[in-house]
Amino acid sequence: MQTHLLRNIRDEHLSLAAMLDALKMVVTRGPGDAPQRFFEIVDSMLVYVKEFSEHVHYPKEIELIFPTVLQVAPDTLGAVARLEQSHAASVAELVQLQALLAKWRTGGAPQRAAFERALTLCCQRYLDQIRMEEASILPAAEQLVNDAQWRALVVQHHQAATAGLVPEPDEIAFEQRYNRIALWLTRFLTPTRLAHK
């Protein structure tokens, strides 16, 4: 139970970091001769990171990982508090990035620099958040929380979701969205002369 849950969290960290790296790469490349596709892809990536974080990834950490770690390692309270604030800030930043992207799309090149600066800061903070979790929270969870505690917490969470007390996201739908974005990226980044061979 513990191994599965923590592996799942780490896999999500890898997926989110990969999406953020791809986002930075696409924005650095710029719209080129396909601005409509460019803005649609970048917007899809921002929406994915925001919604996956807000509805899938963060709830697992806030409802399962953080409370359990605090029970066995109270000294992590400061890190947990910073991470919860960082989670809320990340969601707000991603919403702001969508607004800046819309300004770039309608206002043209003069708006690009503002978007790129905000994106760089957002990605840096998000990756710092992941690093903090990987360095302090997850090791504490691995070393100090026993399997029975994990099992009880997961069962309790599942019962709450079944009763409609907490939302249960459709993770398969998010995986499909991730794969669609990866396909769009491949097509966008493939030179036209190769794409039609």
TORZAKOL-175803 format. One record per residue (C-alpha): y, z, x; residue in three letters. Coordinates in steps of 0.05 Angstrom, whole numbers, plus 5000, padded with zeros to 4 digits. Layout:
# TORZAKOL-175803
YZXALA/...
END
This chain:
# TORZAKOL-175803
500050005000MET/504950215054GLN/503249635100THR/503849125043HIS/510549385018LEU/513749425087LEU/510948745107ARG/513948475044ASN/520748765061ILE/520348485132ARG/518247795106ASP/524347805059GLU/528847975118HIS/526047375156LEU/527046915097SER/534247155085LEU/536047105158ALA/533146395161ALA/537246195099MET/543546485130LEU/542246125196ASP/541145465158ALA/547445585118LEU/551545665182LYS/548345035212MET/549944615150VAL/557144865146VAL/558144715220THR/555444015209ARG/560343925151GLY/560343465091PRO/559842825132GLY/559242215086ASP/555742605030ALA/560843135008PRO/557943214938GLN/551043374964ARG/553943815018PHE/557844264970PHE/551944294921GLU/547144514976ILE/551945035005VAL/553345314936ASP/545845344921SER/544545714985MET/550046224971LEU/547546324900VAL/540446414926TYR/542246934979VAL/546547314929LYS/541547314871GLU/535347434914PHE/538748014949SER/541648314885GLU/535548234840HIS/529448234886VAL/530748504956HIS/535949054948TYR/532549394888PRO/526049474929LYS/530049814983GLU/534550234938ILE/529150444888GLU/522950484933LEU/524450515007ILE/530850915013PHE/529051504967PRO/522151584997THR/524851565069VAL/530252075051LEU/524852555026GLN/521252565093VAL/527152415140ALA/533552725114PRO/537052545179ASP/537151825155THR/542152005100LEU/548051715138GLY/544451055152ALA/542051005080VAL/549151135053ALA/552050595099ARG/546650105079LEU/547750215004GLU/555250095014GLN/553549485056SER/549049215001HIS/554649254950ALA/559648954998ALA/554848375015SER/554148174942VAL/561748194933ALA/562747784996GLU/557847254972LEU/561747194906VAL/568147124947GLN/564846584990LEU/563146184927GLN/570546214907ALA/572745994977LEU/567645424975LEU/570545194908ALA/577545194939LYS/575044784998TRP/571644294951ARG/578044184910THR/583244304965GLY/580043915020GLY/579844035095ALA/585644535099PRO/581245035061GLN/575244955108ARG/577545445162ALA/578246015112ALA/571245895085PHE/568245855155GLU/571546505178ARG/569146875116ALA/562146585123LEU/561646795196THR/563747515179LEU/559147555119CYS/553047295158CYS/554547765216GLN/554948375170ARG/548748165132TYR/544648075196LEU/547348745223ASP/544949065158GLN/537948775169ILE/537849005241ARG/539749715220MET/534149735169GLU/529149465220GLU/531349955273ALA/531850605233SER/529450595161ILE/523050185165LEU/520350545227PRO/521551215192ALA/517950955130ALA/512150715173GLU/511351355212GLN/512951905162LEU/511151675091VAL/503751725074ASN/499951225032ASP/499351694972ALA/506951764969GLN/507851004970TRP/502450904917ARG/505651414870ALA/512551114878LEU/510150394867VAL/506150604805VAL/512250974778GLN/516650374790HIS/511649904757HIS/511250354696GLN/518850364691ALA/519049604696ALA/513549534643THR/517449994597ALA/523749574608GLY/527450144643LEU/528449724706VAL/528648964711PRO/522648614743GLU/524947954774PRO/520747324775ASP/519347284850GLU/515346644842ILE/521546304812ALA/525646534872PHE/520346264920GLU/520645594884GLN/528245584890ARG/527645734964TYR/522845154974ASN/527344684934ARG/533244864978ILE/529044755041ALA/527244055014LEU/534543894998TRP/536544125067LEU/531343675099THR/533843075060ARG/541143235073PHE/540043315148LEU/535542715157THR/539342095179PRO/539441565125THR/535941045168ARG/529941525176LEU/529841775104ALA/528241085077HIS/522640905125LYS/
END
